[in-house]
Amino acid sequence: MARPTPLSGFPEWLPDGRVVEQHVLDTLRRTFELHGFAGIETRAVEPLDQLLRKGETSKEVYVLRRLQEEDGAEADRSGQLGLHFDLTVPFARYVLENAGHLAFPFQRYQVQKVWRGERPQDGRFREFVQADIDVVGAGDLPYHYEVDLPLVMAEALGALRDIGVPPVRILVNNRRVAEGFYRGLGLTDVEGVLRSIDKLDKIGPEKVAALLVAETGATPEQAQACLDLAAISGGDAGVVDRVRELAARHGVESELMEQGLGELRQLVEAAAVRAPGVVVADLKIARGLDYYTGSVYETVLVGHEQLGSICSGGRYDTLASDGKQTYPGVGLSIGVSRLVSRLLSGGLVRATRGVPAAVLVAVTAEDSRPASDAVATALRARGVPVEVAPTAAKFGKQIRHADRRGIPYVWFPGEDGAADQVKDIRSGEQVDADAATWAPPAEDLWPRVVPAQA
């Protein structure tokens, strides 16, 4: 059989990388649960028409064809299923289906794979893991959740700093500020302006200005005012004063903008107390999706900004609606695969070993394997992860096997009444040991993730 060719965009970590990914996921889950978020999991497929209702193209969705369809038969789109490309659409459907069983406001976290048919590149995959948190209300949702959620994410990502993950900056804006300012300028195609502003980091201000004139009907002066707004940023409430000064210069008066500025001030001031230096107001953050209505968020790794946002989201006043009740929400999503890929490819972190076993129990001869198995059983009963040597080879070969596997200790069963011994193959130290009492040091018990230079 020829050697298989890897599929681009479908990451498969080696065991060491998987240890890193699991550590990241465990840290995120623990933080989310500390803040009262309940874990859920939704199905992998949704009706295609529901996946496309937010404007995504069918090229982005992996469509499933039923096995019983005849070859070449054109499936009815209304009956087609697609793999979900994010966790928002399935969560909205989940809320509607289970509203009678949920207590609102409902706080959920969800960690699952998603699939998206886009061109693979650094940090972007066709199959990847996301970790989402959302709070959804029935009828209304207090603004303070727009303050709380980015600070939960700041805490979750901050908990990874001790393994070598770079610090993060959470960039925040408020859609009400942007919409009120644009309308106050006389611009009516707010969504078009937001889509153009969202391209600033990719194409630069000159091309964005040209887009605003060509596609939204803005005058050059209006386009420049939009760019001036997008240029405002800062880590304190001074950004609010700067927006008001800009609005005054252009004769902009807007109750909607004032509401957004009040909310943005509240978020920045709370973050300055609870997560100093992490949250920054950045008026160019647009998040080009039309369902965001309030706060919007993007998160970058400091020193790795070229990777793009690793965590984004915002407020949406209509996550779901059944025609009688509306369910507003606010949420953020971490691209776990994007984060892990940078940690591994950038050599930022490492696993102390790629296997769980801390001990390899040697086998002196195949007819004495039951004695080695008994040692392994006794150690496992006390919570020590153990492997038994695959063959009764010479002890030197068994030690080399443990070394290749990354297992730090080798256990030698005693013969003819002699005591068992265990050897730290890194230092060469060998001591008598009893399976009923001996255990490796805590730092060796399980694989750990540490900074690469440690």
Beta strands, then each sheet from edge to edge (+ up, - down):
strand 1: 38-39
strand 2: 45-47
strand 3: 63-64
strand 4: 81-83
strand 5: 106-115
strand 6: 127-136
strand 7: 168-174
strand 8: 233-234
strand 9: 279-282
strand 10: 295-301
strand 11: 311-321
strand 12: 326-335
strand 13: 349-351
strand 14: 359-361
strand 15: 386-388
strand 16: 409-412
strand 17: 421-424
strand 18: 430-432
strand 19: 449-451
sheet 1: 1+ 5+ 6- 12+ 11- 10+ 7- 9- 8+
sheet 2: 2+ 4- 3+
sheet 3: 13+ 19-
sheet 4: 15+ 14+ 16+ 17- 18+
end
